[in-house]
Amino acid sequence: MGGGRIVNVIECHGLTKAYGNLKAVNDLSVNIQENKITGLIGRNGAGKTTLLKLIAGFLHKTSGEVFVFSERPFNSIKVSANIIFVDDHMMFPPSLNLDEIVDFAGSLYENFDREIAGGLLKYFDLKLAQPHSSLSKGMKSTFNSILGISARCALTIFDEPTTGMDAAIRKDFYRALLKDYMAYPRTMLISSHHLNEIEDLMEDVLLLHEGKERLHMPITDLAELAVGLRGKSHMMEELVKDQEIFHQESLGKDDVYLVVRNNLAGEKLQKARGAGVEISPVSSEDLCVYLTAKTKGGIDHVFDRN
Ligand SMILES: Nc1ncnc2c1ncn2[C@@H]1O[C@H](COP(=O)(O)OP(=O)(O)OP(=O)(O)O)[C@@H](O)[C@H]1O
């Protein structure tokens, strides 16, 4: 489809979804490129599910625009035929067993791969004769995610897919997803609270905060965006005078830890290191937490007495 040119599978322009006075998605303008895996990250209530549902055409926007495959997704047959939306609310007729659901999905999705579905069901110990309604929470998530992988839809959306899965299954699921994606590239959106879980998988990260884009960039750039500095407060003041500070916390009596934009001149850093300032990388997960914190001091602020 792309032929070397950048194709946006999703385009949002000033997209807003309001519930009464609350703007769950607030004036969001963002493009998602074809055949990339984008991780949608954000705190509880950031607007992830709402955005995904607007994209899938399950919800009607309040204002702005959203285009998927160049069409408005709400009531679009083209969009619904090319999307699978996996979450833990997927509903199936209670009378159907897993085998029958796979059969049904196979008839629904053009590229559905029954062989892969069968292989994954076996690997994850899911019995074909079992009714979906009798699965445990983690097993349901696993089964739904197997459908999401096997459907091979041009736009594959996973909303918190690993709810209830244990650590080993989560790992295997993400590995299966990556393997299948490498063999059959498609556009994927995966929402999670836990960036570190999907960090190795995603190419781009879209961080939402209060319905707005906080950042959207390649995950490799996020890893370089900030630097952590630990040292005596009087020294730090000078060091970070004109820097953008993402986070600050006091450590003991006179020590502080600061997270700042990683654009300090090498010379300045050298000097700081010489004066005993510890310089360390900041994990992408921690940085996302800092970037979406209510205050720059985080929870410590609540306990500050002065
Ligand atoms: N049907 C609704 N009616 C009213 N408010 C809603 C509705 N759906 C979502 N909201 C509100 O919109 C905001 C965004 O919710 P959303 O579910 O999109 O967030 P989220 O990022 O997916 O959160 P979480 O990580 O907790 O699942 C929240 O404040 C939520 O209470």
The ligand as a Gaussian input file, in Angstrom:
#p B3LYP/6-31G(d) Opt

LIG

0 1
 N      -19.414000       7.025000      29.084000
 C      -18.806000       7.948000      29.816000
 N      -19.520000       8.875000      30.478000
 C      -18.909000       9.833000      31.217000
 N      -17.569000       9.950000      31.348000
 C      -16.806000       9.046000      30.723000
 C      -17.373000       7.999000      29.925000
 N      -16.366000       7.265000      29.408000
 C      -15.207000       7.815000      29.861000
 N      -15.485000       8.868000      30.652000
 C      -14.477000       9.731000      31.315000
 O      -13.545000      10.144000      30.335000
 C      -12.229000      10.175000      30.880000
 C      -11.332000       9.321000      30.023000
 O      -11.708000       7.973000      30.180000
 P      -10.990000       6.800000      29.379000
 O      -11.696000       5.525000      29.732000
 O      -10.912000       7.170000      27.959000
 O       -9.530000       6.841000      30.010000
 P       -8.344000       5.775000      29.963000
 O       -7.110000       6.536000      29.670000
 O       -8.689000       4.654000      29.057000
 O       -8.329000       5.293000      31.468000
 P       -7.902000       3.886000      32.161000
 O       -6.440000       3.769000      31.955000
 O       -8.259000       4.089000      33.588000
 O       -8.686000       2.795000      31.498000
 C      -12.354000       9.706000      32.319000
 O      -12.404000      10.843000      33.143000
 C      -13.674000       8.961000      32.354000
 O      -14.287000       9.045000      33.615000

